[in-house]
Amino acid sequence: MTIGQYLRPSADHLPVARWWTPDEFAALRADAEAMGFAHVEASPLTRSSYHARAAADAVTATLAATS
């Protein structure tokens, strides 16, 4: 799972309504892990490809452990 902050790409896009704190991202990560997500990246600059290999490896390991 990836959780990131919306960043306004240009003045023609919607402004940022709220900035999330590092503590809020840490809480979101903990909640997702408690729900059973094998790999969670949560930070203001996280994007869907952020540590994609580590995420894929974590899912593969989780599936292998439950088989």
N, C-alpha and C positions, 0 to 999 in steps of 0.2 A: 504494500500500500504506500502511496506517496501523498503527502499532505504539504502543500506549499502556500505561500502568500501570493495573492494577486498583485502583479506589478504593472502599472499603467505603461503600455508600450509607447504611447505618444499622447500629445495634447488632444487628439481626436477621439481618444478612448475614454471610457468611464474613469473617473478619479477613484483612488483607493478610499473606500469608505471607513476602513479601520485597520490599524496596524496591530498584528498579533505579537505578543511577547514571546521570548524564548521559553519561559515557564509554561505558557499556554501550549506551545508546540510539544514540550516534554510531556505534558498531561495528555494531550491527544495521542502521542506515541504510546504511552502506558495504557491508555484505554484500548487502543487497537490491539496491542499485544495481549491484553487480558481477554479480548474477544477471540484470540486464537490466530491472528494474522502472523504468518511465519517471518515476515520481514516488513519493517516499517521505517520509512524515511520521513521525518517531519521537521521542517525548518523553513524559514522565510524564503530561501533560494532553492528549495527542492523542486525538481521538475520530474516528469514521468520517466525520463531516461536516467535519472540520478541513481547511480549504483545499480543499474539494471542487472548486471551479471551477479552481484551479491544477492539481489532479490530472487533471481531465478534459481540460484544455488540453494537458497534457504527453502524455497518451495519444494525443490527436488528432494532435499534432505528430509523435509517433513513428510512428504509422500512416501519415501522409502521407509521411514521409521514406523509409519502406520500400516504398511502393507504386510 
